[in-house]
Amino acid sequence: MNEKNLLTLPDNLPVPEDDGACAHLEGLTMPSVTLESTSASHVNLGLEKDTVVVYFYPLIGRPDAPPMVGWNDIPGARGCTPQSCAFRDFHSELTDLGAKVYGVSAQPLTDQKEAVKRLHLPFELLNDSHFELTQALVLPTFQYESLRLIKRLTLVVKNGVIQKVFYPVFPPNENATDVLNWLRNRHA
């Protein structure tokens, strides 16, 4: 699998359907759960002030890893690299609107650190490999081979309360634009 394949989305990806798995989230207070970050610090999203954009993603692929057989057939699975790169590309616009960005995954922290470096992400990725935040929020997950992964969704949190839920997220490379437009409309 080469780098180019990770950055682009195939035309024939299955579209995820809204199964209602995130209908309970809007208006909830973020739980007090501390997660390890790619900057070797610990972050408790429940204590973050102001506006926080938290995108949950299944697994950022590595260019040196073998192809993930059947991955493209799972609705909503493919696209973590384009989604992360879009949040990178719109990071300054998001911060101009007062938003802080985090990505969260159950992917191993070493893989997350590699992705931050390789993709030049200007924000931290948080590790939820023990599913503490996922379980506290009752987020949807799925199985891929022996891995349990978090389904793709994005939360906009203000002063610890979930204001907006983007779920399902498709296509993932447009998620940052959708979040940015929602925040701009709120500021208008």
N, C-alpha and C positions, 0 to 999 in steps of 0.2 A: 504494500500500500504506500503510495507516495504522498508527499505533502499536499500536492494539488488536489488529490481526491478527498483529503480531510477538509479542505477549505471550501469545496463546492458541494452542492446538494444534487443528487440525481433527480431527473424530472419525474420519475414514476414512484416516488415515495408514498406509502399509504398515509392518509390523513387521519390523525387521531380524532376520536369522537368524544364529546363531553359526556362522561359517564356519571357526572354529579359528585365525583370524589372530592372536589374542593369547594362545594357549595356552602359548607359550614364555616369557611375561613374568614370571610369578610366581617369585620367588626370585632374579631377576637384579639385579645391581648397576646403579644408574643410571650412565650414562656421563658422563664429564666434558665436557659441552657447555655453553657459555655462550650464553644467549639475551638479546636486548634486551627490556626490559620497558616497559610503558606509563608507568612513572615515570621514564624516562630513565636507569635503572640497568641493570646486567647481572646476570643470575642464572644460576648453575650449579646445577641441581637435584641433581647428583651430590655436591655439597658441603653440601647442606642437612642440618642435624642434626634429630633428633627426628622427628616425624610430619609428612609433607607430603601433601596431597591435590592431585593434578594431573589436571584434567579437560581432555581434548583435544576440541575441537569444530571442525566444518567452517568455519562462517562466520556471524557475527552480522549479521543483516540491518539495513539502515538504513531508517528511515521515509521518507527522501527519495529512495530508490532505486526504480527500476521493478521490477515483480514479476519474480521469477525463474521463468521458464517451465519447467515440469516438475520443479521443486525438490521439491514435495510428493510426487511419484511415486517419488523415490529413497528406499529404506528407510533410515531413520536420519538423513537429512539435516536435516529440519525440526526446529526446537526449540532452537536455540542461545540465543536470548533467554530463553525460559522456564527453561532449564537454568542460565544465568548468574544470573538473578534468584533462583532457588531457592538457589544457593550464597551469594548476597548475603543472602537472608532468614535463612539458617541459619548465617551466618558466626560470630556470637557463640557459638553452641552448639558449633561445630566448634573454635573457638579455646579454649573452655573445656575441651575434651578434649585440648588441646595440639597441635592440627593447624593448620598453615599452608596456605592455599589459593592455588593458581595455576590460571589457565586458559591453555591453549596452543593456538595456531592458526597456520596458514600465511597467514591473512588479513593484508593490509597493516597495518603498525603504525599508520598514520594512522587507519584504520577501527577498530582496537582501542582507540586513545586516545579516539575519539569515543564508542565503546560504554561505556567505563569512566565517562566523564563523564555521558552521557545516562542510563545505568542506575544510576548512583551505586554502582558496585562498590567495596567496601572492600578489595579485593585486586588484585594486579597481573595483567595478562594478559601472556603472553610470546609473542614472535614467532619462529616457526620457518619463515619463508618460504623459507629455503634448505634446509629439510628435514634439517638436521644431526642433531637429536635424533630425528626420525622415522626416519631411515635407521639411526642407531646402535642404536635399539631395534627396528628392523624392524616399524614400525607400519603398519597397513593404511591405504591412501589410496584415493581415487576421483577420477574426472574429472567435472567439470561444465563443459560448453562448453570453454573454453580453460584452465580452472583445475584445478590439482591440489590436492586438499583432504584433510585428515586425517579419517579416520572417527572417530565419537564413541566415546570410551572414557575411563575414569577409573582412575587408579592411586593406591593408598595406599602411600606409601614411608616406611619408618622407618630412620633412620640410613643412608640411601643404598641400601637394599635394598627391592625391590618386594614388599610383603606381600600385596596384594590387587589383583585386576584386575576391573573391572566392564566387561564387553563381551559382547554388544552392550548398549548403554544404551537402554532404552525402557520407558516414556516418559521423555523427557529431563527433564521437570519434576519427576520423582520421584527423580532420581539423587542429589541432595543428601541427601534423607531416607534413601535406601538406604545411603549412605556413613556418615551419622550413626549409624544403627542398627548398622552393622557395627562402628564405633569404640566405641559404647557397650557392645556385647557383649564386645569385647576388654578393655574397662576393668572389666567386671563381675567 
